[in-house]
Amino acid sequence: MGRKRKQALTDNTNLLKLGAGVFLAWFVISIITSNPLSFLATVLLCGGLIYLLHKNKMQNRLEERQQFENALESAISSHKDALLSYYRQDRSTDQFGNIDDTKWQNRVNTFLRTQVLSNSEHYASWRSSEFGRYAADYVNHRTEMMERNTTSRMPVRLIDETKLSPIDYEHYCASFLKSDGWDVKVTQASCDGGADFIATKNQIRIVAQCKRYAKPVGNGAVQEVSSARHLYNGNVACVIAPNGFTKQAQFEAESQAVHLIHHLDLEAWSRKLLY
């Protein structure tokens, strides 16, 4: 909302408050003077004034919410790829089919605190407010819709990776890069040296290891693919998994320049490597 618009709303509110004071004085005078017509007119005018005050308040709230939604939508658009990546990695499903999104909710809180709320000192109270709860629900809903739209545009994304064997999962991950023009070679399982497939394009050589685990992948996979990068003369190494990575794996990946990827992020991630 612009500064002029805010000032106009403030001026309207102040004008209505002034009118309320005038009519209240009129109301008191009409009672004292016992003038029925003046009393009736005052009641009607006060009723109309109350309605206008309520309408003005609701309009202010709608304007404030619209302004907030615009800012929130802008932040989501600016960090679309990151939100989708975290949404895929931070939500896990147990063997009963229950979704644990605790890590994702924490990620939403971080996003709101660092990218949406300008004064993070008041984040706790803001987060428990109406706007805070609305913002978290909004980010959840928009990210879920973006994921559905992305999935619907590519049939291969509809495949349930939990029903794939480890080897099938390797080929499944490789298919994302193949369809995007990469020269992909899947290694033999018995002697892969820590690499499940190698993808080459425009002087970029990716050494990838795929882990179709039902839980976060540990740092062992990071160490293996880091060694495989040298073995296969690669300049990029990554571990691909559907259910995220442990903190130790993330720490070690950062120190060894290994990328940790959800398979649905492979295309967007690999394209960034080329530019």
N, C-alpha and C positions, 0 to 999 in steps of 0.2 A: 504494500500500500504506500502511495506517495505521501510526501510531507504535507502537500496542500490538501490531499484527501483526508488525512488524519486531522488537520486543523479544522476542516469543514465539519467533520463529525463532532469534534470537541465543541465548536461554536454552537452547533445545533443542540447538543446536550445542555450546554450552559443556558441557552435561550429557553429551553423547555423547563429547566429548573427555576429560572427567573419567573416564568409564567406560572409555575406551580405556586411560588411564593405569593404572587399577586392574587391568584384565585383563592388561596387559603385565607388571605386577609379579607377578601370580599366575602368569603363564606362566614367568617367570624362576625363581620359587620352585619350581614344579613340576619344572623341569629339574634344579635343584640337588638337590631331595629325591628325584629319580628315582621319583616316584609316577606309574605309568602312567595310572591313572584320572583323577588330577588333571590330568595332561598332556593327555589326550584331551578332558576337559571344557573345559580352557582353550582348546584349538584350536577346538572347536566354538563356544564363546562368542565367541572373537575373530573367527571367520568371520562369525557373526551380527552382531557389532558393526561389522565392516567394511561389511557389507551395509547396515546402518542408517545409517552415516555417508554412504555413497554415495547412498542414497535421500534422505537429508536435504539433501545438496548439490544433487541434481537438483531437489528440490522448491523449494529456494531460487532456483535459476536460472529455473524455470518461473514462480515468483511475480514475480521481477524482470522477466522478459520481458513478462509480462502487464501489470504496472504500466507498463512502458515503452510497450507497444502502446496502452494506454488514453490515455496522455499524447500520443502521436503522433497517434492518431485524433482527439483533441480539437483539436489544432492544425490538422490537415487540415480538419476541419469548420468551424473558425473562419475559415479562409482559402480555402474551396472555390472561390469565384468567381475569386480572384486566381490560384490554381494552374491552374485550367482555362484562363484567359486566357493565362497564360505558356506553358502546354503547347501551345496552338494557335499562338502567335506565334513561339516560340523553336525549333520543330522545322521544318526545311525539307526539301524533297525536290528533288534535282537531276534533270536530264533523263534520267538512267539509272534513276530510280526509287529511288535510295539516300537514306535518311533521315539527315540530319545533326542530331543532338540535343545537340551540344556546349554551346550556349547554355542549353538546358533543364537539362542536368546541372549547370551552374554555378548556375542558378536554384535547383535543389534544394539545393545546398550552402548557398546564402544562406538559404533557408527553414530548414534544419536548424540552422544556426549562430545565427540570430536568434530563431527561434520554438520550438525544441525543446531545444537545449543551453543550460543556465543559465550555465555558465562558458565563454565563447567562447575564453578563453586556451588551453584544452586541446583546442580543436576539431580541430586537425590529427591529434593522436594518437588522439582519439576516433573521428574519421571513418575511420581505417584499421583500427579495431578491429572485432570481430565485430558489436557493436551498431551501429556507424556504417555498416558496409556493409549490414546488415539494414535500417536506417532508410531509406537511400537507395532500396533495392529496394522497400521498402514504399510510400514516397511515389510512386515511379514507377508501381507496380501500381495503387494506389488511384486515382491521377489518371487513368490509362488507363481504369479501370473506370467512373469517373464520366463520362468523355467518351463512352464507349460507351453508357451508360445514357441520357445526355442526347440523343445522336444517335438512338437507337432510338425515343424518344418522339415524334420529329417527322420524318416522312419527308423533308421538304425538306432536312434536314441530311445526308441520304445522298447528295445530289447531289455529283458530283465537279467542283469549280469549275475545275479545270485544263482541263476540256474545254469550258468556256464561252468565248464571245467576250467582249471587253471590255464591249460593250453588254449582252450577256446577263448578265454578272456584275453590272452596275449594277441591272438589274431583279431579279436574284436577291437582292441585298442589300436592295433596297427591299421585297421580299416579306416579309422578317422583321418589319419594322415595320408593314406593311399588315395582316398577320395578327394583330397585337397592337393594332389599333384606331387606328393613326396615319393621318392624311390625308397620303398620299404622292404627290408629283408628280415624275416623272422629267423632267429637262430635255432639250432637244434637243442632240445631240452637237456640232453645228456652232457653237453659240453658248451654251455652258453657263456661261461666265464663271468656270470653276473649280469648279462645283457639278454633280454628277451627279444628285442628287435632293434634294428639300426635303420634310421630314416635319414635320407640325404636330399638336400635341395639348396641350390644357390650357395654353395660353399659352407652350408651349415650341415653338420653331421650330429644327429641326436642318438645317444645311446640310452635306451629305455629299459627299465625293469617294471614288470606288472605284478601287482599283488592283489588278488581278489580275496581280501580278508573280510571277515564279518566284524572286525574290530580295527582300531587304528594300527597302522604299520609302525614298527619300531625302527631303531637306528641301524640295525643290521643291514637292511635293504639299502640304506644310504651309503654305507661303507662299501657294499658289494658293487653298486653301480658306479661309484666314484672310481674304483679300481678298474672296472670294465671300460670306463671312458678312455683310459690310457691304453688299455689292451686293444681297443678297436679304433684308436686314433680319432676319437670323437672330440668335438669342442663344446658339446652341451650334454649334460647328463640329467636324467629325470627318473623319478619313481612315480608310477601311476597306480592309484588305488581308489576304491569307491567310498571308503569309510574313514578317511582322514589319517592323521599321523600323530604319534605321541610327541610330547614336548621335547623329549630327548632327540627324536628324529628331526624335528624342526630346527633345533639348535645345531645339530651336526650338519644338517643340510645347508644351513646358512654359512657355516664355517668352511664347507667344502664346495660351495657353489653348485649344489645339486637342487634341481627344481622338484617340488612336490606338487603333483597334479591330480585332479579328478579327471576321469576319462572324458567326461562331457566338456571339459575345458580345453581339450587338446588342440582343437582347431584354432580357437582364438589365441591361445598361448603360442602355438607354433608360428602363426602369422606375425606376431610381434617380434619373433626372432629374426625375421627377414627384413625388418625395417628399422 
